[in-house]
Amino acid sequence: MEQTEVRPATDWLLFGLGNPGGRYEYTRHNLGWLLVDRLCERHRAHLIAGRADYFSAQVKIEGRRLHVVKPTTYMNLSGRAVRAYLAIEKPEQPEICAAVDDAVIELGRIRMRPKGSAGGHNGLKSIDQALHTTEYARLRMGCGPGPEGEDLADFVLGEFPKAEHDVVDKMVARAADAVESWVLRGVQATMERFNG
């Protein structure tokens, strides 16, 4: 029988990072937003504008409360929205996970970690600075590798080509499964099931 971690949290918070505006909608850098949309669709939740730079919704996963949040500050200032959400919404004993794109990880693969460095990701860097800690979970969704010689910023701000749409869709669905596992079973069990 699968062991689950003891979960002291009352609220689980998923911050799906991305950029606002139609031109960024289906770009590699917006995988966090695509994940939030998938979870809302799956659990029939509707995002509403917050009192600061974010949209959010709450979903129940087997009785546990998951907040899904889209910062609207643009990627490099994501921490500002995360800090505002925590201050305004005041979630109880929050367990936090940030979902981001990762151009180092192969397209279609996902990786969860309980904490860690930003690894060059400006969204995570901003959250680390805003929260003064790196002690929160990260769910990385692969969009790499980028073509050799192409500027990384141009690559992640580029749209997924049509040939990759099916792989992206399956990856986002798998990431949504991983978030649900994180809420119910914790980071370690989720890593063992979904990483690699």
ROSE-4610 file (N, C-alpha, C; in Angstrom, 1 decimal, always signed):
// ROSE-4610
residu = [M/M/M/E/E/E/Q/Q/Q/T/T/T/E/E/E/V/V/V/R/R/R/P/P/P/A/A/A/T/T/T/D/D/D/W/W/W/L/L/L/L/L/L/F/F/F/G/G/G/L/L/L/G/G/G/N/N/N/P/P/P/G/G/G/G/G/G/R/R/R/Y/Y/Y/E/E/E/Y/Y/Y/T/T/T/R/R/R/H/H/H/N/N/N/L/L/L/G/G/G/W/W/W/L/L/L/L/L/L/V/V/V/D/D/D/R/R/R/L/L/L/C/C/C/E/E/E/R/R/R/H/H/H/R/R/R/A/A/A/H/H/H/L/L/L/I/I/I/A/A/A/G/G/G/R/R/R/A/A/A/D/D/D/Y/Y/Y/F/F/F/S/S/S/A/A/A/Q/Q/Q/V/V/V/K/K/K/I/I/I/E/E/E/G/G/G/R/R/R/R/R/R/L/L/L/H/H/H/V/V/V/V/V/V/K/K/K/P/P/P/T/T/T/T/T/T/Y/Y/Y/M/M/M/N/N/N/L/L/L/S/S/S/G/G/G/R/R/R/A/A/A/V/V/V/R/R/R/A/A/A/Y/Y/Y/L/L/L/A/A/A/I/I/I/E/E/E/K/K/K/P/P/P/E/E/E/Q/Q/Q/P/P/P/E/E/E/I/I/I/C/C/C/A/A/A/A/A/A/V/V/V/D/D/D/D/D/D/A/A/A/V/V/V/I/I/I/E/E/E/L/L/L/G/G/G/R/R/R/I/I/I/R/R/R/M/M/M/R/R/R/P/P/P/K/K/K/G/G/G/S/S/S/A/A/A/G/G/G/G/G/G/H/H/H/N/N/N/G/G/G/L/L/L/K/K/K/S/S/S/I/I/I/D/D/D/Q/Q/Q/A/A/A/L/L/L/H/H/H/T/T/T/T/T/T/E/E/E/Y/Y/Y/A/A/A/R/R/R/L/L/L/R/R/R/M/M/M/G/G/G/C/C/C/G/G/G/P/P/P/G/G/G/P/P/P/E/E/E/G/G/G/E/E/E/D/D/D/L/L/L/A/A/A/D/D/D/F/F/F/V/V/V/L/L/L/G/G/G/E/E/E/F/F/F/P/P/P/K/K/K/A/A/A/E/E/E/H/H/H/D/D/D/V/V/V/V/V/V/D/D/D/K/K/K/M/M/M/V/V/V/A/A/A/R/R/R/A/A/A/A/A/A/D/D/D/A/A/A/V/V/V/E/E/E/S/S/S/W/W/W/V/V/V/L/L/L/R/R/R/G/G/G/V/V/V/Q/Q/Q/A/A/A/T/T/T/M/M/M/E/E/E/R/R/R/F/F/F/N/N/N/G/G/G]
num = [1/1/1/2/2/2/3/3/3/4/4/4/5/5/5/6/6/6/7/7/7/8/8/8/9/9/9/10/10/10/11/11/11/12/12/12/13/13/13/14/14/14/15/15/15/16/16/16/17/17/17/18/18/18/19/19/19/20/20/20/21/21/21/22/22/22/23/23/23/24/24/24/25/25/25/26/26/26/27/27/27/28/28/28/29/29/29/30/30/30/31/31/31/32/32/32/33/33/33/34/34/34/35/35/35/36/36/36/37/37/37/38/38/38/39/39/39/40/40/40/41/41/41/42/42/42/43/43/43/44/44/44/45/45/45/46/46/46/47/47/47/48/48/48/49/49/49/50/50/50/51/51/51/52/52/52/53/53/53/54/54/54/55/55/55/56/56/56/57/57/57/58/58/58/59/59/59/60/60/60/61/61/61/62/62/62/63/63/63/64/64/64/65/65/65/66/66/66/67/67/67/68/68/68/69/69/69/70/70/70/71/71/71/72/72/72/73/73/73/74/74/74/75/75/75/76/76/76/77/77/77/78/78/78/79/79/79/80/80/80/81/81/81/82/82/82/83/83/83/84/84/84/85/85/85/86/86/86/87/87/87/88/88/88/89/89/89/90/90/90/91/91/91/92/92/92/93/93/93/94/94/94/95/95/95/96/96/96/97/97/97/98/98/98/99/99/99/100/100/100/101/101/101/102/102/102/103/103/103/104/104/104/105/105/105/106/106/106/107/107/107/108/108/108/109/109/109/110/110/110/111/111/111/112/112/112/113/113/113/114/114/114/115/115/115/116/116/116/117/117/117/118/118/118/119/119/119/120/120/120/121/121/121/122/122/122/123/123/123/124/124/124/125/125/125/126/126/126/127/127/127/128/128/128/129/129/129/130/130/130/131/131/131/132/132/132/133/133/133/134/134/134/135/135/135/136/136/136/137/137/137/138/138/138/139/139/139/140/140/140/141/141/141/142/142/142/143/143/143/144/144/144/145/145/145/146/146/146/147/147/147/148/148/148/149/149/149/150/150/150/151/151/151/152/152/152/153/153/153/154/154/154/155/155/155/156/156/156/157/157/157/158/158/158/159/159/159/160/160/160/161/161/161/162/162/162/163/163/163/164/164/164/165/165/165/166/166/166/167/167/167/168/168/168/169/169/169/170/170/170/171/171/171/172/172/172/173/173/173/174/174/174/175/175/175/176/176/176/177/177/177/178/178/178/179/179/179/180/180/180/181/181/181/182/182/182/183/183/183/184/184/184/185/185/185/186/186/186/187/187/187/188/188/188/189/189/189/190/190/190/191/191/191/192/192/192/193/193/193/194/194/194/195/195/195/196/196/196]
x = [+0.9/+0.0/+0.9/+0.5/+1.4/+1.3/+2.4/+2.5/+2.3/+1.6/+1.4/+2.1/+2.5/+3.2/+2.1/+2.5/+1.6/+1.6/+0.4/+0.3/-0.3/+0.5/+0.1/-0.7/-0.5/-1.1/-2.6/-3.2/-4.7/-5.0/-4.1/-4.3/-3.1/-3.3/-2.3/-2.4/-1.3/-1.2/-0.4/-0.9/-0.2/-0.1/+1.1/+1.3/+1.8/+1.0/+1.3/+1.9/+3.2/+3.8/+3.6/+3.5/+3.4/+3.3/+3.0/+2.9/+1.5/+0.9/-0.4/-0.4/-1.5/-1.6/-1.7/-2.5/-2.7/-1.5/-0.5/+0.7/+1.5/+1.3/+2.0/+1.2/+0.0/-1.0/-0.5/+0.1/+0.5/+2.0/+2.7/+4.2/+4.7/+6.0/+6.6/+6.7/+6.8/+7.0/+5.6/+4.6/+3.2/+2.7/+3.6/+3.2/+2.5/+3.0/+2.3/+0.9/+0.6/-0.7/-1.6/-1.0/-1.8/-2.1/-1.3/-1.5/-2.7/-2.7/-3.8/-5.1/-5.1/-6.3/-6.8/-5.9/-6.3/-6.9/-6.3/-6.9/-8.3/-8.4/-9.8/-10.8/-10.4/-11.3/-11.6/-10.7/-10.9/-11.8/-11.7/-12.5/-13.6/-13.9/-15.0/-15.0/-13.8/-13.6/-13.4/-13.7/-13.6/-12.6/-11.6/-10.7/-11.4/-11.1/-11.6/-10.4/-10.6/-9.5/-9.4/-8.1/-7.9/-7.8/-7.4/-7.3/-5.9/-5.1/-3.7/-3.5/-2.2/-1.9/-2.0/-3.2/-3.4/-4.8/-5.0/-6.3/-6.2/-7.3/-7.2/-8.6/-8.5/-9.7/-9.3/-10.4/-10.1/-10.8/-10.1/-10.7/-10.6/-11.5/-11.4/-10.9/-9.9/-9.4/-9.5/-10.5/-10.9/-10.9/-11.6/-11.8/-10.7/-9.6/-8.5/-8.6/-8.2/-8.4/-7.1/-7.2/-6.1/-6.5/-5.6/-5.7/-4.9/-5.4/-4.7/-4.6/-3.4/-3.2/-2.3/-2.8/-2.0/-1.5/-0.3/+0.3/+0.2/-0.2/-0.3/+0.7/+1.8/+2.8/+3.9/+3.8/+4.9/+5.8/+6.5/+7.3/+8.3/+9.0/+10.2/+9.8/+8.5/+8.0/+7.0/+7.0/+6.0/+6.0/+7.1/+7.2/+6.3/+6.1/+5.3/+3.8/+3.4/+2.0/+1.8/+2.9/+2.8/+2.7/+3.6/+3.6/+2.2/+1.7/+0.4/-0.7/-0.7/-1.7/-1.7/-0.5/-0.4/-0.9/-0.6/-1.0/-2.5/-3.1/-4.5/-5.4/-5.1/-6.0/-5.8/-4.6/-4.3/-4.6/-4.1/-4.3/-3.8/-4.4/-4.0/-2.9/-1.8/-0.7/-0.4/-0.1/+0.0/+1.2/+0.9/+2.0/+2.0/+3.2/+3.3/+4.1/+3.6/+4.3/+4.2/+5.4/+5.4/+5.6/+4.7/+4.8/+5.4/+6.5/+7.2/+7.6/+7.9/+8.6/+10.0/+10.6/+12.1/+12.6/+13.5/+14.1/+15.2/+15.6/+16.7/+16.1/+14.9/+14.2/+13.5/+13.6/+13.0/+11.5/+11.0/+9.6/+8.8/+7.8/+7.0/+7.3/+8.4/+8.8/+8.5/+8.2/+8.0/+8.9/+9.1/+10.0/+9.6/+9.3/+8.9/+10.1/+10.3/+11.3/+10.7/+11.1/+10.5/+11.0/+12.2/+12.8/+14.0/+14.7/+15.9/+16.2/+17.2/+17.6/+16.7/+16.8/+15.9/+16.4/+17.7/+18.2/+18.2/+18.3/+18.3/+16.9/+15.9/+14.5/+14.1/+13.8/+13.6/+12.3/+11.3/+10.1/+10.4/+11.1/+11.5/+12.4/+13.3/+14.2/+13.4/+12.4/+11.5/+10.8/+10.3/+9.6/+10.5/+11.7/+12.7/+13.0/+13.2/+13.4/+12.3/+11.1/+9.9/+9.6/+9.8/+9.5/+10.7/+11.9/+13.1/+13.4/+13.0/+13.3/+13.2/+13.9/+13.8/+13.0/+12.5/+11.8/+10.4/+10.1/+8.8/+9.0/+7.9/+8.0/+8.0/+8.7/+8.7/+8.3/+7.4/+7.0/+7.5/+8.5/+9.1/+8.5/+8.1/+7.5/+8.5/+8.9/+9.9/+9.4/+10.2/+9.9/+11.2/+12.2/+13.5/+13.7/+14.8/+15.9/+15.7/+16.2/+16.1/+17.1/+16.8/+17.8/+19.1/+20.2/+21.5/+21.7/+22.2/+22.5/+21.4/+20.2/+19.0/+19.0/+18.7/+18.6/+17.6/+17.9/+16.9/+15.6/+15.8/+14.6/+13.6/+14.2/+13.4/+12.7/+13.5/+12.9/+11.7/+11.9/+10.8/+9.6/+9.8/+8.7/+8.1/+8.6/+8.1/+6.9/+6.0/+4.8/+5.2/+4.5/+4.7/+4.3/+5.1/+4.7/+3.6/+2.7/+1.6/+2.0/+3.1/+3.6/+3.8/+4.0/+4.2/+3.0/+1.9/+0.7/+0.2/+0.2/-0.3/+0.6/+1.9/+2.9/+2.7/+2.5/+2.2/+1.0/-0.1/-1.4/-1.2/-0.5/-0.4/+0.5/+1.5/+2.4/+1.6/+0.8/+0.0/-1.0/-1.6/-2.5/-1.7/-0.5/+0.3/+0.8/+1.0/+1.4/+0.2/-1.0/-2.2/-2.4/-2.1/-2.1/-1.1/+0.1/+1.1/+0.7/+0.1/-0.4/-1.4/-2.3/-3.3/-2.6/-1.6/-0.8/-0.1/+0.5/+1.2/+0.2/-1.0/-2.0/-2.4/-2.5/-3.0/-1.9/-0.7/+0.3/+1.6/+1.8/+3.0/+4.1/+5.2/+6.2/+6.9/+7.3/+8.2/+7.5/+6.2/+5.5/+5.2/+5.0/+4.8/+6.1/+7.2/+8.5/+8.7/+8.5/+8.7/+7.8/+6.6/+5.7/+5.9/+6.2/+6.2/+7.5/+8.6/+9.8/+10.5/+11.2/+11.9/+11.1]
y = [-1.2/+0.0/+1.3/+2.2/+3.4/+4.3/+4.7/+5.5/+7.0/+7.7/+9.2/+9.9/+11.2/+12.0/+12.6/+12.9/+13.6/+15.1/+15.6/+16.9/+17.9/+18.8/+19.8/+20.9/+21.1/+22.2/+22.2/+23.3/+23.5/+23.9/+24.7/+25.2/+24.9/+24.4/+24.1/+25.2/+25.8/+26.9/+26.6/+26.6/+26.4/+27.7/+28.3/+29.5/+29.0/+29.2/+28.8/+30.0/+30.1/+31.3/+31.4/+32.7/+33.0/+34.5/+34.9/+36.3/+36.6/+37.7/+38.1/+38.6/+38.6/+39.1/+38.0/+38.2/+37.3/+36.8/+37.6/+37.2/+36.1/+36.0/+35.0/+33.7/+33.7/+32.7/+31.3/+30.9/+29.5/+29.4/+30.2/+30.2/+29.2/+28.8/+27.9/+28.5/+29.8/+30.5/+30.4/+30.1/+30.1/+28.7/+27.8/+26.5/+26.5/+27.3/+27.4/+27.9/+28.8/+29.3/+28.2/+27.4/+26.3/+25.3/+25.0/+24.1/+24.6/+25.8/+26.4/+26.2/+26.5/+26.4/+25.0/+24.0/+22.6/+22.2/+22.6/+22.2/+22.8/+24.1/+24.7/+24.0/+23.6/+22.9/+21.5/+20.8/+19.5/+19.5/+20.6/+20.7/+21.7/+22.2/+23.1/+24.3/+24.9/+26.1/+27.3/+28.5/+29.7/+30.7/+31.1/+32.1/+33.5/+34.1/+35.5/+36.4/+37.7/+38.7/+38.9/+39.0/+39.2/+40.7/+41.1/+42.5/+43.0/+42.2/+42.6/+42.0/+41.8/+41.3/+39.8/+39.2/+37.8/+37.5/+36.3/+35.7/+34.4/+34.0/+32.8/+32.1/+30.8/+30.0/+29.0/+28.4/+27.4/+26.1/+25.0/+23.7/+22.7/+21.8/+20.8/+19.5/+18.9/+17.6/+16.6/+15.8/+14.9/+15.6/+16.7/+17.5/+18.5/+18.5/+19.4/+20.6/+21.7/+23.0/+23.4/+23.5/+23.9/+25.2/+26.2/+27.5/+27.5/+27.8/+27.9/+29.4/+29.8/+31.3/+31.6/+32.6/+33.1/+34.5/+34.6/+36.0/+36.7/+38.0/+38.8/+39.9/+39.7/+40.8/+40.7/+39.7/+39.3/+38.5/+37.6/+36.5/+37.1/+38.1/+38.5/+39.2/+39.5/+40.1/+39.2/+37.9/+36.9/+37.0/+37.2/+37.2/+38.3/+39.4/+40.5/+40.0/+39.2/+38.7/+37.6/+36.8/+35.7/+36.3/+37.3/+38.0/+38.7/+39.3/+40.0/+39.0/+37.8/+36.8/+36.3/+36.0/+35.6/+36.6/+37.9/+38.9/+39.2/+39.1/+39.5/+38.3/+37.2/+36.0/+35.3/+35.4/+34.8/+33.3/+32.5/+31.1/+30.5/+29.5/+28.9/+27.9/+28.0/+27.1/+26.6/+27.6/+27.3/+26.4/+25.4/+24.6/+25.2/+25.6/+26.3/+25.5/+25.6/+25.0/+26.0/+26.3/+27.1/+26.2/+26.4/+25.6/+26.5/+26.0/+26.8/+25.9/+26.6/+26.0/+25.8/+24.8/+24.6/+24.1/+25.0/+24.7/+23.7/+23.3/+22.3/+20.9/+20.8/+19.5/+19.2/+18.0/+17.6/+17.8/+18.3/+18.5/+17.2/+17.4/+16.2/+15.7/+16.0/+15.5/+16.5/+16.1/+17.0/+16.5/+17.5/+17.2/+18.0/+17.4/+18.1/+18.0/+19.1/+19.1/+19.8/+19.4/+20.0/+21.4/+21.8/+23.1/+23.2/+24.2/+24.3/+25.7/+25.7/+27.0/+27.4/+28.6/+29.1/+28.5/+28.1/+27.5/+28.4/+29.7/+30.6/+31.0/+30.5/+30.9/+32.2/+33.2/+34.5/+34.6/+33.8/+33.7/+33.2/+32.1/+31.5/+32.4/+33.1/+34.0/+35.1/+35.6/+36.6/+36.2/+34.9/+34.4/+34.2/+33.6/+33.4/+34.7/+35.8/+37.1/+37.7/+37.5/+38.0/+37.3/+36.0/+35.2/+35.0/+35.4/+35.3/+33.8/+32.9/+31.5/+30.8/+29.6/+28.7/+27.4/+27.5/+26.3/+26.2/+26.0/+25.7/+24.8/+24.0/+23.0/+23.7/+23.0/+23.5/+22.4/+22.7/+21.7/+22.3/+21.6/+22.1/+21.3/+22.0/+21.3/+21.5/+20.5/+20.6/+21.2/+22.1/+22.6/+22.6/+21.9/+21.9/+20.7/+20.5/+21.6/+22.6/+23.8/+24.8/+24.6/+25.1/+24.9/+25.6/+24.9/+25.4/+26.8/+27.7/+29.1/+30.0/+29.6/+30.5/+31.1/+32.3/+33.0/+32.4/+32.1/+31.4/+32.2/+33.5/+34.3/+34.2/+34.3/+34.1/+32.8/+31.8/+30.4/+30.2/+30.6/+30.4/+31.3/+32.5/+33.3/+33.0/+31.9/+31.5/+30.5/+30.4/+29.5/+28.1/+27.2/+25.8/+25.5/+24.9/+24.6/+23.5/+23.5/+22.6/+21.1/+20.8/+19.4/+19.0/+19.9/+19.6/+19.7/+20.2/+20.4/+19.2/+18.0/+16.8/+16.5/+16.6/+16.3/+17.3/+18.6/+19.6/+19.3/+18.9/+18.6/+17.5/+16.4/+15.3/+15.7/+16.5/+16.9/+17.7/+18.7/+19.5/+18.6/+17.6/+16.7/+15.9/+15.5/+14.8/+15.7/+16.9/+17.9/+18.1/+18.2/+18.3/+17.1/+15.9/+14.7/+14.8/+15.4/+15.5/+16.5/+17.6/+18.6/+17.9/+17.1/+16.4/+15.4/+14.8/+13.8/+14.6/+15.7/+16.6/+16.9/+17.3/+17.7/+16.5/+15.4/+14.2/+13.4/+13.3/+12.4/+13.0/+14.3/+15.0/+14.9/+15.7/+15.8/+14.5/+13.8/+12.6/+11.6/+11.3/+10.3/+10.8/+12.1/+12.6/+12.6/+12.9/+12.8/+11.3/+10.4/+9.0/+8.5/+9.0/+8.6/+9.4/+10.7/+11.5/+12.0/+12.0/+12.5/+11.4/+11.9/+10.9/+10.3]
z = [+0.0/+0.0/+0.0/-0.8/-1.0/+0.3/+0.8/+2.0/+1.6/+2.4/+2.2/+3.3/+3.0/+4.0/+4.9/+6.1/+7.0/+6.5/+6.3/+5.7/+6.7/+7.2/+8.2/+7.5/+6.2/+5.5/+5.5/+5.5/+5.4/+3.9/+3.3/+2.0/+1.1/-0.1/-1.0/-2.1/-2.4/-3.4/-4.6/-5.8/-7.0/-7.7/-7.9/-8.7/-10.1/-11.1/-12.5/-13.2/-13.4/-14.0/-15.5/-15.9/-17.3/-17.5/-18.7/-19.1/-19.6/-19.2/-19.7/-21.1/-21.8/-23.1/-24.2/-25.2/-26.2/-27.0/-27.1/-27.9/-27.1/-25.8/-25.1/-24.8/-25.2/-24.7/-24.8/-26.0/-26.2/-26.4/-25.7/-25.8/-24.7/-24.9/-24.0/-22.5/-22.4/-21.1/-20.4/-21.0/-20.4/-20.0/-19.9/-19.5/-18.1/-17.2/-15.9/-16.0/-16.9/-17.1/-17.7/-18.6/-19.3/-18.2/-17.3/-16.2/-15.3/-14.9/-14.1/-14.9/-16.2/-17.0/-17.0/-17.1/-17.2/-15.9/-14.7/-13.4/-13.2/-13.7/-13.6/-14.4/-15.6/-16.5/-15.9/-15.4/-14.8/-13.6/-12.8/-11.6/-11.7/-12.9/-13.2/-12.3/-12.2/-11.5/-12.4/-11.9/-12.8/-12.1/-12.9/-12.4/-12.2/-11.2/-11.0/-10.7/-11.0/-10.8/-9.3/-8.9/-7.5/-7.2/-5.9/-5.5/-5.8/-6.5/-6.9/-8.2/-8.6/-9.9/-10.1/-10.0/-10.2/-10.4/-11.1/-11.2/-10.4/-9.7/-8.9/-8.9/-8.5/-8.2/-7.1/-6.5/-5.6/-6.0/-5.9/-6.2/-5.1/-5.0/-3.9/-4.5/-3.9/-4.4/-3.2/-3.3/-2.2/-0.9/-0.9/+0.4/+0.7/+0.0/+0.3/-0.6/-0.1/-0.8/-1.5/-2.8/-3.7/-4.3/-4.1/-4.7/-6.0/-7.1/-8.3/-8.7/-9.0/-9.1/-10.4/-11.2/-12.3/-12.0/-11.7/-11.6/-12.9/-12.9/-14.1/-14.2/-13.5/-13.4/-14.5/-15.4/-16.3/-15.5/-16.1/-15.5/-14.5/-14.9/-14.1/-12.7/-12.6/-11.4/-10.7/-11.0/-10.4/-8.9/-8.2/-6.8/-6.2/-6.9/-6.4/-6.2/-7.2/-7.2/-6.1/-6.0/-5.0/-3.6/-3.3/-2.0/-1.7/-2.8/-2.6/-2.3/-3.0/-2.8/-1.4/-0.9/+0.5/+1.5/+1.2/+2.2/+2.1/+0.9/+0.8/+1.1/+0.6/+0.7/+2.0/+2.6/+3.9/+4.0/+3.1/+3.2/+4.5/+5.0/+6.3/+6.1/+6.8/+6.8/+5.3/+4.5/+3.0/+2.7/+1.8/+1.2/-0.3/-0.7/-2.0/-3.0/-4.3/-5.4/-6.6/-7.2/-8.4/-9.6/-10.6/-11.9/-13.0/-13.6/-14.6/-15.8/-16.9/-18.0/-17.7/-18.4/-18.3/-19.6/-20.2/-21.5/-21.5/-20.3/-20.2/-20.2/-19.7/-19.7/-21.0/-21.5/-22.8/-22.8/-23.9/-24.1/-23.8/-23.0/-22.6/-21.2/-20.6/-19.3/-18.2/-17.1/-15.9/-14.8/-13.9/-12.7/-11.5/-10.4/-9.2/-8.2/-7.5/-6.4/-5.2/-4.0/-2.8/-2.5/-3.1/-3.0/-4.0/-3.9/-4.8/-5.3/-6.2/-6.8/-7.9/-8.3/-9.5/-10.8/-10.8/-12.0/-13.2/-13.0/-14.1/-14.5/-13.9/-14.3/-13.5/-14.3/-13.7/-12.8/-13.2/-12.4/-11.0/-11.0/-9.7/-8.9/-9.6/-8.9/-8.2/-8.9/-8.3/-7.1/-7.1/-6.0/-4.8/-5.1/-4.0/-3.3/-4.1/-3.5/-2.7/-3.2/-2.6/-1.3/-1.2/+0.0/+0.9/+0.4/+1.2/+1.6/+0.6/+0.9/-0.5/-0.5/-1.6/-1.2/+0.0/+0.6/+0.2/-1.1/-1.6/-2.8/-3.1/-4.2/-5.6/-6.5/-7.9/-8.8/-9.7/-10.8/-12.1/-12.7/-14.0/-15.1/-16.2/-17.4/-18.5/-19.1/-20.2/-21.5/-22.0/-23.3/-24.2/-23.8/-24.5/-25.3/-25.9/-25.8/-26.9/-26.7/-27.7/-28.8/-30.0/-31.1/-30.8/-31.2/-30.9/-31.6/-30.8/-31.3/-31.2/-30.8/-30.7/-29.3/-29.2/-27.9/-27.1/-25.8/-24.9/-24.7/-24.6/-24.4/-25.6/-26.8/-28.0/-28.0/-27.6/-27.7/-26.7/-25.5/-24.5/-24.8/-25.5/-25.8/-27.1/-27.8/-29.0/-28.8/-29.8/-29.7/-30.0/-29.4/-29.7/-31.2/-32.0/-33.3/-33.3/-34.3/-34.4/-34.1/-34.6/-34.5/-33.0/-32.2/-30.7/-29.9/-30.4/-29.6/-28.9/-29.5/-28.8/-27.6/-27.8/-26.7/-25.6/-25.9/-24.9/-24.1/-24.8/-24.2/-23.2/-23.6/-22.7/-21.5/-21.7/-20.6/-19.6/-20.1/-19.2/-18.4/-19.0/-18.3/-17.2/-17.6/-16.6/-15.5/-15.8/-14.7/-13.8/-14.3/-13.5/-12.6/-13.1/-12.3/-11.1/-11.5/-10.5/-9.4/-9.7/-8.7/-7.8/-8.4/-7.5/-6.6/-7.1/-6.3/-5.1/-5.5/-4.5/-3.3/-3.7/-2.7/-1.8/-2.4/-1.7/-1.0/-1.7/-1.2/-0.8/-1.2/-0.8/-1.9/-1.7/-2.7/-3.0/-2.0/-2.2/-3.1/-2.7/-3.5/-4.9/-5.1/-6.4/-7.3/-6.6/-7.4/-7.8/-7.0/-7.3/-8.5/-8.5/-9.6/-10.9/-10.8/-12.0/-12.6/-11.8/-12.3/-13.2/-14.2/-15.1/-16.2]
